[in-house]
């Protein structure tokens, strides 16, 4: 594989998927009542988006070598990706809540006051 293909593959798997989910949730938040559970969840993600991005950037595994995943049925692959995204986001929110307990870590790692 060329260097460009590796860069493109890494970008698409890591960041484009995250961008699509965030944009979907942003548009979904406009349609849902502000007091609903989904809206509250979207608000929590929006408040912690920097921390989620930071944790996923450093700790999300490298997915090179998983080309066999592309042979799976597209709907099944979509369900797997949604479940994986929800798990990663939930783990990130738990780590952010733990880091937020320390004022120093909260300020310098997460950028919150």
PyMOL commands that set and color helices and strands:
alter all, ss='L'
color gray80, all
select helices_A, chain A and resi 3-31+37-47+49-59+67-71+74-99+103-108
alter helices_A, ss='H'
color red, helices_A
deselect
rebuild
show_as cartoon
